[in-house]
Amino acid sequence: MRVLFVVMLASGLCMAGCGQAADRPVVLDNPVGPSLITGSGSAAAQASGAKAVAVPFHSEITWTKVVNGGVPDPCQGLHGNPPEGMVYLMRNTSEGPAVSTHLGAGDFQIRTCVYGRIVDGKRVPLGWLADMHWTAANGDVLLATSRFLYWTGQPGRSVAIDSVTFQNGGTGRFAFAEGDGMSYVNAPEGTAVYEGTLRYGKKEK
């Protein structure tokens, strides 16, 4: 069952199948000091709000720790109701290193609320909703949520495609993050690539 819920995709597959441009910025930004934007009321955060620009986001992740089968109790509060006719079955947690634009090398964690049906007393997983966070080398945190869309082949043994929404509520530069993208999940390999567009430094309303 582990392969059904691990959420990741090898970068080579994404580059071949996702149309990654040859001139995409390389992942070299690896901040080591605290961000200058430290809070929602900071002058730097407000000043940057007027200049918020969408920038490409790329992240490659490999799972090193997977905990499957946690109780799904927090899922309702985090994501609301599962799709119609479904119930939450379990909540999994996975962690691993990530190398990402705008964050550099850091840690990544995803908590996946698996939903599905119960048929003849057996749980039949059919998809998931997830919340995740990236931690940059300087400690800034980027938050996002994702929603399972489809498997490209046999469930649990192929690439899974998720839609991703970046969320405000992180820290430092990412306290007001916005944006969206896709995750390309290689369940058998335990890897993933995230591709999208990120805006951060939004002015507080």
Secondary structure, 3 states (H helix, E strand, C coil): CHHHHCCCCCHHHHHHHCCCCCCCCCCCCCCCCCCCCCCCCCHHHHHHHCCCCCEEEEEEEECCEEEEEECCCCHHHHHCCCCCCCEEEEEEEEEEEEEECCCEEEEEEEEEEEEEEEECCEEEEEEEEEEEEEECCCCCEEEEEEEEEEECCCCCCCEEEEEEEEECCCCHHHCCCEEEEEEEEECCCCEEEEEEEEECCCCCC
